Amino acid sequence: MKKTLSKKLIGGREYFYLMYRDKGRLVSKYLGTASSNKYRRYLAGLFEEGKRLLLEEAARKAFSAGLPVAYQEKGKLILAYKSGVKEVLDERLRPVEVLR
């Protein structure tokens, strides 16, 4: 679903809304001011979505070359293979755990 972030200036203050269509109807979801938690969580979600898309693109390129894709998650280095197997490595790049 395509969503648009809108900013309205009311009384000299900025307020943010998320606008999208649901079953043909225009829906406006209030996110708050720039300092609100709801607005900040929305921006953090955009950042996470961008990271996920970059990882998917890196995986496509690596897998087509026959290589695993490496990424960091929660402070651990992970090698993901095309078969779906993931290796968790320690700080000396030794396998600690294999996830299937």
C-alpha positions in Angstrom: 0.0 0.0 0.0 1.4 3.4 -1.0 1.5 6.0 1.8 2.4 9.6 1.7 3.8 11.6 4.6 2.1 15.0 4.8 3.0 18.1 6.9 0.5 20.7 8.0 1.4 24.0 9.5 -1.2 25.0 12.1 -0.6 28.0 14.3 3.1 28.1 13.5 3.6 24.4 14.5 4.2 21.5 12.2 1.9 18.4 12.4 2.5 15.2 10.5 -0.1 12.9 8.9 0.1 9.7 7.0 -2.2 9.7 3.9 -3.3 6.6 2.0 -6.3 5.1 0.2 -8.3 2.3 1.7 -11.0 0.8 -0.5 -11.1 4.0 -2.6 -11.4 6.3 0.5 -8.7 8.7 1.5 -7.5 8.0 5.0 -5.5 10.4 7.1 -3.6 9.0 10.1 -2.3 11.5 12.6 1.4 11.0 13.6 1.9 14.1 15.7 4.7 16.7 15.9 8.3 16.1 15.0 9.1 15.3 18.6 6.3 12.8 19.1 7.1 9.1 19.6 4.6 8.0 17.0 6.3 10.1 14.3 9.8 8.9 15.4 8.7 5.3 15.3 7.3 5.8 11.7 10.7 7.3 10.6 12.6 4.4 12.3 10.3 1.9 10.5 11.2 3.6 7.1 14.9 3.2 8.0 14.4 -0.5 8.8 12.4 -1.1 5.6 15.3 0.5 3.6 17.8 -1.8 5.3 15.7 -4.8 4.5 15.4 -3.8 0.8 19.2 -3.3 0.6 19.8 -6.7 2.1 17.4 -8.4 -0.3 19.2 -6.7 -3.3 22.6 -7.8 -1.9 21.3 -11.3 -1.4 20.1 -11.5 -5.0 23.5 -10.4 -6.4 25.5 -12.6 -4.0 23.4 -15.7 -4.6 23.5 -15.3 -8.4 27.3 -15.3 -8.1 27.3 -18.4 -5.9 28.3 -16.5 -2.7 26.6 -16.1 0.7 25.5 -12.7 1.8 27.0 -11.3 5.1 25.3 -8.9 7.4 25.2 -7.9 11.0 22.3 -8.4 13.3 22.2 -7.7 17.0 26.0 -7.4 17.1 26.6 -10.8 15.4 27.9 -11.5 12.0 25.7 -13.7 9.9 26.3 -15.5 6.7 23.1 -16.4 4.8 23.2 -19.0 2.0 20.9 -19.5 -0.9 19.6 -22.7 0.6 18.2 -20.7 3.6 20.9 -21.9 6.0 22.4 -19.1 8.2 25.7 -19.3 10.1 26.2 -17.1 13.1 29.9 -16.2 13.5 31.8 -15.0 16.6 34.4 -12.2 16.7 37.1 -14.5 15.4 34.9 -15.5 12.4 34.3 -19.0 13.8 30.8 -20.5 13.4 29.0 -20.4 16.7 25.5 -21.5 15.5 23.9 -22.8 12.4 20.2 -21.9 11.7 18.1 -23.7 9.3 
